[in-house]
């Protein structure tokens, strides 16, 4: 069954309001109209009373009534009282003078009219009664000596009816006022219903957050209901934004968990893959030695040396995997202390030179003696060592350098570089990935595990810094990394 169409809130507010205003106007103007008609009727009665009084005064002053009556008749010519009837009777009921049609009066007690009886008692009387189907005004007055009666009447003529009607301007005012109050009611209800209309639009669009965001809350009027409406819209938007933010954070968290799981699976797969090679080589060499008792001493020694090299590579791999695992598990619990970076780099350079780990390359550095950083000694030592080992193993250059290039209020920026061959641009963004090798065969021959630069990145980020890599215009790689300054304020870092 179809739903009945209902009036909008605005029209349900407008119709009773304009109806009430029209009713007030009708009552007020009906009352005023009645007052106006009564006022005009009273003026007619007063005029008839004046005629009676003048005739009685003329009689009591011994003025001949004939010329006076003629004067009265001429005076009212071409006026609304042109049809006035005046009859003068003596005490015996004889008609003495008359203007217009005589007013018949029965002087018997049974035939006395209301105005005549009142005149008998009080000297003056009046009455309004139907005459010939129309209302007429009657007035009677008795002289002080009781010798004459003056009886006047004003029949209800077209002229009199027009005189009793309100002026046309009266109805114009009524119509104009009705139009004005209707317009006022229309615009007032439009203003008052704006909040409800806008709230209805808001409710209709509540299921679509984008439509709620497009809703202009400034359209609500600046009143109490408008303030409440704006607050409702604001709370709903805040709720939607909070839900959206929560959904985004949930998605990010899920993505992070999935990414972490993916990285762990990838790490596990890579570890398994990387472990197979040295383990297979160790097993192969040892099996050969064990299965061939009469193997020449020189060949046996060679096989044992190869097995030892694979064992050392396996140990390095396990050590690097252990380092990455520790970084991931305790990234927020790594103790950071004050370190003199110049002294740390000086010690590493000296040890690697003494151990012959630099090969044919030269390591130089330019770091201020007072360069104190907020870092972890083991991690920072590993960063510098891995960068040097990576350059020695893969750069094919002759020079390695580490310099302080920029310092801000809270950070140092260092440049680690070599003058080797660099790497193709398409590999730069992957250099910090675990087990990533540009040339897997050559890297394994160089003894790398594929985790050195990944450990560098993880270590620097764990100490609150950043690291990036690019090719140098003159050849080789250029690593830029930042470390936080150690700022002494009462013995505490900033």
Backbone torsions as a table, in degrees:
resi	resn	phi	psi	omega
1	UNK	NA	131.6	-176.8
2	UNK	-66.9	140.5	178.0
3	UNK	-72.0	139.6	177.4
4	UNK	-68.9	137.1	179.3
5	UNK	-77.2	128.6	-177.5
6	UNK	-109.1	155.3	178.4
7	UNK	-68.5	148.1	176.7
8	UNK	-70.1	162.6	-179.7
9	UNK	-58.2	-37.0	-178.9
10	UNK	-62.5	-45.6	-179.1
11	UNK	-72.4	-32.9	176.3
12	UNK	-68.7	-22.8	174.2
13	UNK	-85.9	-37.1	-175.4
14	UNK	-71.1	-46.2	-173.9
15	UNK	-61.3	-50.2	177.8
16	UNK	-63.5	-36.8	-177.8
17	UNK	-66.8	-48.2	-179.2
18	UNK	-69.0	-33.1	176.2
19	UNK	-63.5	-42.3	179.1
20	UNK	-66.1	-39.8	-179.6
21	UNK	-67.8	-39.7	176.4
22	UNK	-63.9	-40.3	179.5
23	UNK	-62.1	-42.3	178.5
24	UNK	-62.2	-44.7	178.8
25	UNK	-61.4	-43.9	-179.2
26	UNK	-61.9	-46.1	-179.3
27	UNK	-63.6	-46.2	-178.2
28	UNK	-63.5	-44.4	-177.0
29	UNK	-77.3	-28.3	172.7
30	UNK	-64.3	-42.3	177.3
31	UNK	-63.9	-43.5	-179.9
32	UNK	-66.9	-37.7	178.6
33	UNK	-63.4	-43.6	178.7
34	UNK	-63.4	-40.7	177.2
35	UNK	-61.8	-40.8	-179.5
36	UNK	-64.2	-44.4	179.0
37	UNK	-64.0	-44.1	178.7
38	UNK	-63.2	-37.8	179.4
39	UNK	-63.2	-43.5	179.6
40	UNK	-67.1	-39.1	177.6
41	UNK	-64.0	-40.1	177.7
42	UNK	-62.8	-36.8	177.8
43	UNK	-63.8	-37.2	177.7
44	UNK	-64.9	-45.0	179.3
45	UNK	-62.2	-40.1	178.9
46	UNK	-64.0	-39.1	179.6
47	UNK	-64.6	-41.8	177.0
48	UNK	-64.0	-38.2	178.9
49	UNK	-65.4	-36.6	178.8
50	UNK	-64.9	-42.1	178.3
51	UNK	-59.4	-46.9	179.7
52	UNK	-60.4	-44.6	-177.2
53	UNK	-63.4	-41.6	-179.1
54	UNK	-64.4	-40.9	179.8
55	UNK	-66.3	-42.7	178.2
56	UNK	-63.2	-41.0	178.7
57	UNK	-63.4	-42.0	178.6
58	UNK	-63.0	-41.3	178.0
59	UNK	-62.6	-48.7	-176.6
60	UNK	-68.0	-19.9	177.2
61	UNK	-98.5	15.1	176.7
62	UNK	58.2	36.7	175.7
63	UNK	-91.1	136.8	179.1
64	UNK	-62.1	123.6	-173.4
65	UNK	-77.2	-21.6	-176.3
66	UNK	-62.4	-53.3	178.7
67	UNK	-65.7	-32.7	179.5
68	UNK	-65.7	-42.7	178.7
69	UNK	-64.4	-38.3	177.1
70	UNK	-63.1	-39.7	178.5
71	UNK	-62.3	-42.0	179.4
72	UNK	-62.7	-42.8	-179.6
73	UNK	-62.8	-42.7	179.1
74	UNK	-68.6	-34.7	-177.7
75	UNK	-62.2	-36.5	-175.5
76	UNK	-93.8	4.7	176.5
77	UNK	-62.4	141.9	177.7
78	UNK	60.7	27.6	175.6
79	UNK	-125.9	176.9	179.3
80	UNK	-64.8	-18.2	179.0
81	UNK	-97.2	19.1	-178.6
82	UNK	-61.6	-30.4	-178.8
83	UNK	-93.5	12.4	-178.2
84	UNK	-62.5	143.4	178.6
85	UNK	-116.0	127.6	179.4
86	UNK	-127.7	125.2	178.2
87	UNK	-129.1	131.3	179.0
88	UNK	-112.2	121.7	179.0
89	UNK	-113.9	149.5	170.4
90	UNK	-85.7	-178.8	-174.0
91	UNK	-69.0	-16.7	179.7
92	UNK	-91.2	1.5	177.7
93	UNK	90.0	15.8	-179.8
94	UNK	-89.4	132.0	177.8
95	UNK	-72.0	119.1	-176.5
96	UNK	-97.5	-49.7	179.5
97	UNK	-136.4	158.6	-179.1
98	UNK	-156.0	139.8	170.8
99	UNK	-120.1	127.2	-177.6
100	UNK	71.3	-160.7	-179.2
101	UNK	-67.7	129.1	180.0
102	UNK	-61.5	145.3	176.8
103	UNK	-92.6	112.2	-177.3
104	UNK	-71.3	133.5	-177.1
105	UNK	-138.2	123.1	176.6
106	UNK	-88.9	115.5	-174.4
107	UNK	-84.9	3.0	173.8
108	UNK	-75.9	156.4	-177.1
109	UNK	-60.9	-33.0	-179.4
110	UNK	-73.3	-24.3	-176.1
111	UNK	-99.9	0.6	179.9
112	UNK	-63.0	133.0	174.6
113	UNK	-80.7	168.4	-175.4
114	UNK	-60.9	-44.1	-178.1
115	UNK	-69.4	-30.5	179.8
116	UNK	-71.2	-42.6	177.9
117	UNK	-62.3	-39.8	178.6
118	UNK	-66.5	-36.9	176.3
119	UNK	-66.5	-35.4	177.3
120	UNK	-61.6	-40.1	-175.5
121	UNK	-83.4	-42.3	-170.9
122	UNK	-117.3	-2.5	-179.8
123	UNK	90.8	-15.3	-179.5
124	UNK	-152.1	141.3	177.6
125	UNK	-152.9	157.9	177.9
126	UNK	-147.2	159.8	-178.8
127	UNK	-159.9	148.2	173.8
128	UNK	-118.3	118.8	-177.9
129	UNK	-147.9	164.3	-178.9
130	UNK	-70.9	139.0	176.5
131	UNK	-139.7	112.1	-177.5
132	UNK	65.3	35.6	179.4
133	UNK	83.2	-4.4	180.0
134	UNK	-122.6	155.0	178.7
135	UNK	-74.0	138.0	177.1
136	UNK	-132.3	154.1	-179.2
137	UNK	-105.2	126.4	-177.9
138	UNK	-120.4	142.5	-179.8
139	UNK	-140.7	135.6	178.7
140	UNK	-133.4	143.6	178.0
141	UNK	-146.9	141.0	179.8
142	UNK	-109.8	140.4	177.6
143	UNK	-66.6	162.8	-177.0
144	UNK	-63.7	-32.0	180.0
145	UNK	-88.9	-0.3	176.6
146	UNK	73.6	15.2	-175.9
147	UNK	-86.7	-28.5	-179.4
148	UNK	-133.9	158.0	175.4
149	UNK	-126.5	132.3	176.1
150	UNK	-107.4	124.3	-177.6
151	UNK	-121.7	118.1	179.7
152	UNK	-119.1	151.5	178.9
153	UNK	-148.0	146.8	177.6
154	UNK	-124.7	104.3	-178.3
155	UNK	-68.6	157.8	-179.0
156	UNK	-84.6	94.5	-179.2
157	UNK	-103.0	173.6	177.5
158	UNK	-60.3	-40.4	179.2
159	UNK	-62.1	-43.6	179.9
160	UNK	-66.8	-40.0	179.4
161	UNK	-60.9	-41.9	177.4
162	UNK	-64.0	-36.8	-179.4
163	UNK	-67.9	-31.9	-178.8
164	UNK	-79.2	-19.8	-179.8
165	UNK	-71.6	153.5	175.6
166	UNK	-70.3	155.8	179.2
167	UNK	-65.2	149.8	178.7
168	UNK	-56.4	-32.4	179.6
169	UNK	-61.0	-27.0	-179.8
170	UNK	-60.6	-46.7	-178.8
171	UNK	-73.1	-31.2	175.3
172	UNK	-62.0	-42.5	179.0
173	UNK	-62.6	-42.7	179.5
174	UNK	-60.1	-47.0	-178.2
175	UNK	-64.6	-46.0	179.7
176	UNK	-61.0	-43.6	-179.3
177	UNK	-64.5	-38.5	178.0
178	UNK	-63.3	-41.1	178.5
179	UNK	-65.1	-41.8	-178.8
180	UNK	-63.2	-47.9	-178.0
181	UNK	-67.5	-31.2	176.8
182	UNK	-65.2	-44.1	178.3
183	UNK	-63.8	-42.1	179.1
184	UNK	-61.9	-44.6	180.0
185	UNK	-63.6	-39.5	-178.7
186	UNK	-62.4	-49.5	-177.5
187	UNK	-74.0	-31.7	178.2
188	UNK	-66.2	-46.2	179.3
189	UNK	-67.9	-30.7	175.6
190	UNK	-62.6	-43.2	179.6
191	UNK	-68.0	-44.9	-176.8
192	UNK	-67.7	-31.2	-176.5
193	UNK	-88.3	-3.7	-179.0
194	UNK	-59.7	-42.4	-179.8
195	UNK	-61.2	-44.5	-178.5
196	UNK	-65.7	-42.2	179.5
197	UNK	-62.3	-45.0	-179.9
198	UNK	-67.3	-37.6	176.9
199	UNK	-66.3	-35.3	176.7
200	UNK	-64.4	-44.3	177.1
201	UNK	-60.7	-40.1	178.5
202	UNK	-63.3	-43.3	-179.9
203	UNK	-64.9	-38.3	-179.5
204	UNK	-67.4	-30.2	-177.9
205	UNK	-99.8	7.2	-175.0
206	UNK	-63.5	-26.9	-179.5
207	UNK	-78.6	-9.1	-179.5
208	UNK	-119.4	97.2	-176.6
209	UNK	-54.7	-33.1	-179.2
210	UNK	-65.3	-38.6	178.5
211	UNK	-69.3	-34.3	177.5
212	UNK	-65.9	-38.8	179.3
213	UNK	-65.9	-32.4	-179.5
214	UNK	-77.0	-16.1	-178.5
215	UNK	-66.6	126.6	-179.0
216	UNK	-85.7	103.9	-177.4
217	UNK	-70.5	-14.9	178.8
218	UNK	-73.9	-9.8	177.0
219	UNK	-72.9	-20.5	178.9
220	UNK	-67.2	136.9	179.7
221	UNK	-60.1	155.1	179.8
222	UNK	-89.5	72.1	174.7
223	UNK	-138.9	-174.7	-175.8
224	UNK	-61.6	-45.6	179.7
225	UNK	-65.9	-37.4	176.9
226	UNK	-64.1	-40.3	177.9
227	UNK	-62.6	-42.5	178.8
228	UNK	-63.4	-42.7	-179.4
229	UNK	-62.0	-45.2	179.2
230	UNK	-62.2	-37.6	-179.5
231	UNK	-66.8	-38.7	178.1
232	UNK	-62.5	-47.1	179.4
233	UNK	-61.3	-43.3	-179.5
234	UNK	-62.4	-45.1	179.9
235	UNK	-62.7	-40.3	-179.8
236	UNK	-66.8	-41.3	178.2
237	UNK	-64.3	-43.0	179.1
238	UNK	-61.5	-39.1	179.1
239	UNK	-64.8	-44.7	178.9
240	UNK	-62.0	-43.2	-179.7
241	UNK	-65.4	-37.8	178.3
242	UNK	-64.8	-41.0	178.2
243	UNK	-64.3	-44.7	179.3
244	UNK	-62.4	-42.4	178.7
245	UNK	-62.8	-41.5	178.5
246	UNK	-63.5	-41.0	178.1
247	UNK	-63.7	-42.4	178.8
248	UNK	-62.8	-45.3	-179.9
249	UNK	-63.3	-37.7	178.7
250	UNK	-64.3	-43.0	178.9
251	UNK	-64.3	-41.1	178.4
252	UNK	-63.1	-42.5	179.7
253	UNK	-64.0	-43.2	178.1
254	UNK	-62.6	-41.8	179.2
255	UNK	-63.3	-41.0	-179.9
256	UNK	-64.0	-41.5	179.3
257	UNK	-64.6	-44.2	179.4
258	UNK	-64.6	-40.0	179.5
259	UNK	-66.0	-40.2	178.8
260	UNK	-64.6	-41.1	178.2
261	UNK	-64.8	-39.9	179.2
262	UNK	-63.5	-43.2	-179.6
263	UNK	-63.8	-39.4	179.7
264	UNK	-66.9	-41.0	177.4
265	UNK	-62.8	-43.5	179.5
266	UNK	-63.3	-42.3	179.2
267	UNK	-62.1	-43.4	179.5
268	UNK	-62.0	-45.0	179.4
269	UNK	-63.4	-42.9	-179.8
270	UNK	-65.2	-40.8	179.2
271	UNK	-62.4	-44.9	178.7
272	UNK	-59.5	-42.7	-179.2
273	UNK	-66.0	-43.9	-178.4
274	UNK	-68.9	-31.5	-179.2
275	UNK	-73.2	-28.3	-175.9
276	UNK	-61.4	-40.1	-175.5
277	UNK	-63.9	-57.0	-179.3
278	UNK	-65.3	-36.1	179.8
279	UNK	-64.7	-43.9	179.5
280	UNK	-62.5	-39.6	-179.4
281	UNK	-67.9	-42.5	179.1
282	UNK	-60.7	-47.3	-179.3
283	UNK	-62.6	-40.7	-178.2
284	UNK	-63.4	-46.4	-179.2
285	UNK	-66.0	-43.7	-178.3
286	UNK	-67.2	-39.3	178.0
287	UNK	-61.0	-39.4	179.9
288	UNK	-64.3	-42.8	-179.7
289	UNK	-65.0	-43.7	-176.9
290	UNK	-69.7	-39.8	-175.3
291	UNK	-80.5	-7.8	-178.9
292	UNK	-126.1	83.5	-176.9
293	UNK	-63.4	-31.7	-176.6
294	UNK	-92.6	19.7	179.1
295	UNK	-62.1	139.3	178.8
296	UNK	-58.8	145.9	-177.4
297	UNK	-59.3	-38.7	-178.5
298	UNK	-63.9	-42.5	179.9
299	UNK	-70.0	-40.1	177.9
300	UNK	-60.4	-43.2	-179.7
301	UNK	-64.0	-35.8	179.6
302	UNK	-67.1	-43.8	179.6
303	UNK	-63.8	-40.6	179.5
304	UNK	-66.0	-36.4	178.1
305	UNK	-64.8	-42.0	178.3
306	UNK	-63.5	-41.5	178.1
307	UNK	-63.3	-37.9	178.3
308	UNK	-65.3	-41.4	178.4
309	UNK	-62.3	-42.2	178.4
310	UNK	-65.5	-34.5	177.7
311	UNK	-65.9	-43.1	178.1
312	UNK	-63.3	-39.1	178.3
313	UNK	-65.0	-38.8	177.8
314	UNK	-65.0	-40.9	178.1
315	UNK	-63.4	-42.1	178.4
316	UNK	-62.3	-41.9	179.4
317	UNK	-62.0	-46.6	-179.8
318	UNK	-64.8	-36.0	178.9
319	UNK	-65.6	-43.0	179.0
320	UNK	-66.6	-41.2	177.3
321	UNK	-61.8	-40.7	178.4
322	UNK	-63.1	-39.8	179.6
323	UNK	-63.7	-44.8	179.3
324	UNK	-63.4	-41.6	179.9
325	UNK	-61.9	-42.4	178.8
326	UNK	-63.7	-40.1	179.1
327	UNK	-62.8	-42.5	-178.6
328	UNK	-68.9	-38.0	-175.7
329	UNK	-78.4	-25.6	-175.0
330	UNK	-129.4	36.0	-175.8
331	UNK	-62.8	-30.0	-178.8
332	UNK	-95.6	-0.2	-177.0
333	UNK	-119.1	17.1	-179.3
334	UNK	-78.2	123.4	179.8
335	UNK	-71.7	129.8	178.4
336	UNK	-113.4	130.2	-177.4
337	UNK	-130.3	178.2	177.8
338	UNK	-78.6	125.0	178.7
339	UNK	-130.0	138.6	172.8
340	UNK	-87.5	106.4	-172.7
341	UNK	-67.1	-31.4	178.3
342	UNK	-63.1	-46.7	-178.6
343	UNK	-64.6	-38.9	-178.4
344	UNK	-64.6	-45.6	-179.3
345	UNK	-67.4	-38.7	178.7
346	UNK	-60.0	-43.7	-179.4
347	UNK	-64.9	-43.8	-179.1
348	UNK	-63.9	-45.1	-178.9
349	UNK	-61.0	-42.6	-178.7
350	UNK	-65.6	-44.0	-178.0
351	UNK	-65.6	-42.9	-177.6
352	UNK	-69.6	-32.6	177.3
353	UNK	-68.4	-44.0	179.6
354	UNK	-63.5	-34.7	-178.4
355	UNK	-83.5	-5.0	178.7
356	UNK	73.7	21.8	-176.3
357	UNK	-80.9	-10.9	179.8
358	UNK	-84.5	-14.1	-179.5
359	UNK	62.8	-129.7	-179.1
360	UNK	-91.8	7.4	-176.1
361	UNK	-95.8	155.2	178.1
362	UNK	-109.7	133.9	178.5
363	UNK	-109.3	122.8	177.7
364	UNK	-127.7	153.8	179.9
365	UNK	-148.1	154.4	178.2
366	UNK	-137.1	92.7	-178.8
367	UNK	-131.6	132.4	-179.7
368	UNK	-58.5	148.2	-179.2
369	UNK	-63.6	-25.4	-176.9
370	UNK	-101.3	21.0	-178.2
371	UNK	-78.6	100.2	-179.4
372	UNK	-107.1	128.2	-177.8
373	UNK	-118.9	159.7	176.3
374	UNK	-97.5	105.2	-171.3
375	UNK	-156.9	178.5	175.5
376	UNK	-106.8	128.4	-172.7
377	UNK	-58.8	-47.3	-177.4
378	UNK	-65.3	-43.8	-178.5
379	UNK	-65.9	-44.3	-177.5
380	UNK	-68.0	-36.3	175.2
381	UNK	-62.2	-42.3	178.2
382	UNK	-63.9	-37.9	179.1
383	UNK	-60.1	-52.9	-177.2
384	UNK	-64.9	-42.6	-178.6
385	UNK	-63.2	-45.2	-179.5
386	UNK	-65.6	-38.3	177.3
387	UNK	-62.8	-42.3	179.5
388	UNK	-66.5	-45.2	-179.6
389	UNK	-62.2	-39.4	179.9
390	UNK	-63.4	-42.5	179.7
391	UNK	-66.9	-42.2	179.5
392	UNK	-62.8	-39.7	-174.0
393	UNK	-78.1	-33.1	-168.7
394	UNK	-124.6	-15.4	-170.6
395	UNK	-75.1	-31.7	-174.8
396	UNK	60.8	28.7	178.7
397	UNK	-106.3	-169.0	-178.7
398	UNK	-121.7	-9.1	-173.8
399	UNK	-136.3	137.2	172.5
400	UNK	-124.3	137.3	-179.2
401	UNK	-137.5	151.5	176.1
402	UNK	-140.0	115.2	-176.7
403	UNK	-130.9	152.8	168.4
404	UNK	-84.4	123.3	-175.4
405	UNK	-109.6	-36.7	-177.5
406	UNK	-143.5	147.9	169.9
407	UNK	-140.2	139.1	178.1
408	UNK	-112.4	-166.1	-178.9
409	UNK	-63.7	-31.6	-173.2
410	UNK	-126.3	-8.6	-174.8
411	UNK	-135.3	150.8	168.1
412	UNK	-104.0	144.8	173.6
413	UNK	-118.7	124.5	-176.1
414	UNK	-113.9	151.7	178.2
415	UNK	-119.4	121.8	174.3
416	UNK	-112.5	127.8	-171.9
417	UNK	-145.1	165.3	171.8
418	UNK	-141.8	168.0	-179.5
419	UNK	-110.1	33.7	-177.2
420	UNK	-85.3	-149.2	-172.4
421	UNK	-89.9	-9.6	-177.5
422	UNK	70.2	-165.8	178.3
423	UNK	-136.6	153.4	175.4
424	UNK	-56.8	146.9	-175.0
425	UNK	-58.3	-33.5	-176.5
426	UNK	-69.5	-13.2	-180.0
427	UNK	-96.4	-13.1	-173.1
428	UNK	-58.5	-43.2	-175.8
429	UNK	-71.3	-9.0	-177.7
430	UNK	-107.8	-0.7	-172.4
431	UNK	-62.0	-29.3	-177.4
432	UNK	-90.1	2.2	178.1
433	UNK	-76.7	148.5	-177.8
434	UNK	-69.2	133.4	177.6
435	UNK	64.3	17.5	179.0
436	UNK	-81.5	128.9	179.0
437	UNK	-130.9	135.3	175.7
438	UNK	-70.6	-43.1	178.1
439	UNK	-133.0	98.0	-172.9
440	UNK	-59.8	-41.5	-177.5
441	UNK	-63.0	-49.6	-178.3
442	UNK	-66.4	-35.5	-179.0
443	UNK	-66.2	-39.8	-179.6
444	UNK	-68.8	-35.3	177.4
445	UNK	-64.0	-31.8	179.5
446	UNK	-78.3	-7.9	175.1
447	UNK	90.8	9.3	-178.3
448	UNK	-78.5	152.7	178.7
449	UNK	-96.0	-13.1	-177.0
450	UNK	83.1	7.8	-178.0
451	UNK	-116.2	-4.4	-173.8
452	UNK	-59.6	-53.3	-177.8
453	UNK	-70.0	-29.2	175.1
454	UNK	-65.0	-40.2	176.5
455	UNK	-65.5	-37.7	177.9
456	UNK	-59.3	-49.4	-178.3
457	UNK	-63.6	-47.8	-179.1
458	UNK	-62.4	-38.6	-178.7
459	UNK	-67.5	-46.4	-179.2
460	UNK	-63.7	-42.6	178.8
461	UNK	-66.4	-35.2	177.5
462	UNK	-64.7	-26.8	178.2
463	UNK	-92.8	8.4	175.4
464	UNK	89.1	14.3	-179.1
465	UNK	-109.5	-173.2	177.6
466	UNK	-134.4	161.2	179.9
467	UNK	-146.6	144.2	177.7
468	UNK	-146.1	161.8	-177.5
469	UNK	-137.6	147.8	176.2
470	UNK	-156.8	163.3	176.2
471	UNK	-80.5	142.6	175.9
472	UNK	-82.0	147.3	179.5
473	UNK	-65.6	-26.8	-179.1
474	UNK	-94.8	2.5	179.5
475	UNK	110.2	143.7	179.6
476	UNK	95.5	179.6	-179.9
477	UNK	-102.6	155.4	-178.0
478	UNK	-135.0	109.1	178.0
479	UNK	-98.4	127.9	173.4
480	UNK	-111.3	122.9	177.5
481	UNK	-137.2	153.2	-178.0
482	UNK	-115.2	149.4	174.0
483	UNK	-135.6	144.5	-178.1
484	UNK	-74.4	140.0	177.0
485	UNK	-71.0	149.8	169.9
486	UNK	-94.2	114.7	-178.1
487	UNK	-112.5	119.5	-175.8
488	UNK	-85.3	115.1	174.1
489	UNK	-135.9	94.4	-176.9
490	UNK	65.8	28.1	179.4
491	UNK	83.9	5.6	-178.5
492	UNK	-116.8	147.1	175.4
493	UNK	-72.7	155.4	-178.0
494	UNK	-76.5	NA	NA
